[in-house]
Each structure stands twice: as C-alpha cells, then as structure tokens.
Amino acid sequence: MTPMSLEELADDIPDGSLLAIPKDEGGVAMAATRALIRRGARHLNLLCVPTSGLQADMLIGAGCVDSLECGAVTLDEEGLAPRFRAAIETGAIQIVDSTCPAIYAALQAAEKGSPFASLRGVIGSDVANHRKDWKIIDNPFSETSDPVLLVPAIRPDIALFHARLADRQGNVWVGNKREVIIMAHAAKRTFVTFEEWYDGDLAADARYAAGTIAALYINGLSHAANGAWPLAFAQYYRADAKHLSAYAAAARTEEGFTHYLAQHVFLQAAAVE
C-alpha cells in the first residue's frame, strides 16, 4: 500500500462524514486531526468510541463539527473540555447522548452485519428515556417478562486512529487496542496514522497477528512518528502534561483557542514545511 501524506489523508475525509474516533488511550490520530483543521473540515459528525477529549475539543473549537455522539468528552485531570462545553452551551453543535456499552454494541452490530444489537444495563436510565431511536422489547426467548434494549447498528463513514506498526502490504498492528479493530470492521473506510514501518508481513508473524488489522479493512496509511502527541501512546511516549495543561488554559476562551491553533496547528505546520 502506498503511504499518504497527512494532507492527502485529511483530504480523503469528506465534509459531512460520520467520523469514528477512539478514546484518548486508544490511539488518537492527533497529527491527522491537526491536518483536518488546517484543511478547514466542516460538518463532521463525530462518534466517540466511546469517549473523547483533546481531539474532539479541538475539532469542535475549530468549527469542524456539527454533531457528537459520545459517552463523555473530558480533558481528565485538566477538567472539562472547554470548547465542547462552550459549543453545547451556545447550541453550536448537537449532542447525542449515549453510553459506552451502547456505542460498542452498535459498532459490533455493524461489524457483524446486523441491523441492531441488544443489551440491558441502560434500561431505566435518562439516556434510554431520551433516545427515541432505541427500543425496549421483551426477550422473545423468555417465558417471563424480560426487557432488553435494542440499539441500531452504527456504520461510520470513516474510522480514524493511530497505530503502532504498519507493513508495506497495508496491515496495521494495534496490539490490545480492541476498540479500534471494531471501528475498522464497522466503518465504510478506515484511515490510519502509525509510528513505525514493520519490515515483513504483520499478519503472518505469530508475535503480531492477533493484534493486526488486515489490509482488507484499511483504505489509507500515513507514517506519522509521534502522531498521537500530545496524548500518550502505548509504550512509545507519555502524555505531554505541560502542553495539555497549557491547552486547557488557552481554550477557556475563544481568543485563547484561536491563538493556540495559530501556534500549534498552523504555524507549526508552516515551520515543518
């Protein structure tokens, strides 16, 4: 598979896409996220699998997002995600409340070609009461009343994440990050940034095969060392706590966020070029 530049990858994610992104520790394609912001992506509908933080906050603040389905958006130790909170308070984006189990179940349904998935734990919650597209039925295999919740399958237009290794055949190794495997199986197209090239065939190597996503599911690859920075990534690097703290402080105001983008998204890219 011929690798793409970050700009080419961003260009291949159309405006208006239902874009699936992983949780902060799942392998977040932050370098690609900055490329999306630089190209001026618009009307994205984010599906957080099942939560998000910096990635969603930056895309929302940059005006790239119309709606968001998630279990939560938070900057963890740095508190609330400020651009997400401002957008919700002003009605700039639509929020689709969900839960982690429901998002996973809906993606697994799409992965298997099923129109819906069933689960129980959400029944009785406010989330279930406000989701008109979720249905509660009696278990047809039970002789007594046994309610189950049905959630429709979610098939994202695009899955986007960061992986550890990729080979020249287009296979990518994600190790134990199983949620991104589900994302790749469920999505119509999958784009991956990765840390390192692997010399060989990941799918044929017993050390890596179990954690490898076959090239069949991968539509584009971009080599991006430190591609999850400033978030942590696997055994490669820890989160840049100082940078994340500076972001949280800057993003509390629209002016501060704009300055952050100028310094760390646009000016940084210009310096590399």
HELIX and SHEET records of a PDB file:
HELIX    1   1 LEU A    6  ASP A   11  1                                   6    
HELIX    2   2 ASP A   24  GLY A   26  5                                   3    
HELIX    3   3 MET A   30  ARG A   39  1                                  10    
HELIX    4   4 LEU A   54  GLY A   61  1                                   8    
HELIX    5   5 ASP A   76  GLU A   78  5                                   3    
HELIX    6   6 PRO A   82  THR A   90  1                                   9    
HELIX    7   7 CYS A  100  LYS A  112  1                                  13    
HELIX    8   8 ASP A  126  HIS A  130  1                                   5    
HELIX    9   9 ARG A  178  ALA A  186  1                                   9    
HELIX   10  10 LEU A  202  ALA A  204  5                                   3    
HELIX   11  11 ALA A  209  GLY A  211  5                                   3    
HELIX   12  12 ALA A  215  TYR A  217  5                                   3    
HELIX   13  13 ALA A  241  ALA A  250  1                                  10    
HELIX   14  14 GLU A  254  LEU A  261  1                                   8    
HELIX   15  15 ALA A  262  PHE A  266  3                                   5    
HELIX   16  16 LEU A  267  VAL A  272  1                                   6    
SHEET    1   A 7 GLN A  94  ASP A  97  0                                        
SHEET    2   A 7 VAL A  65  CYS A  70  1                                        
SHEET    3   A 7 LEU A  44  VAL A  49  1                                        
SHEET    4   A 7 LEU A  18  PRO A  22  1                                        
SHEET    5   A 7 ILE A 158  ALA A 166  1                                        
SHEET    6   A 7 VAL A 172  TRP A 173 -1                                        
SHEET    7   A 7 THR A 212  ILE A 213 -1                                        
SHEET    1   B 7 GLN A  94  ASP A  97  0                                        
SHEET    2   B 7 VAL A  65  CYS A  70  1                                        
SHEET    3   B 7 LEU A  44  VAL A  49  1                                        
SHEET    4   B 7 LEU A  18  PRO A  22  1                                        
SHEET    5   B 7 ILE A 158  ALA A 166  1                                        
SHEET    6   B 7 ARG A 189  TRP A 197  1                                        
SHEET    7   B 7 GLY A 220  HIS A 223  1                                        
SHEET    1   C 2 THR A  51  SER A  52  0                                        
SHEET    2   C 2 ALA A  72  VAL A  73  1                                        
SHEET    1   D 3 PHE A 116  LEU A 119  0                                        
SHEET    2   D 3 PRO A 147  PRO A 152 -1                                        
SHEET    3   D 3 LYS A 135  ASP A 138 -1                                        
END                                                                             
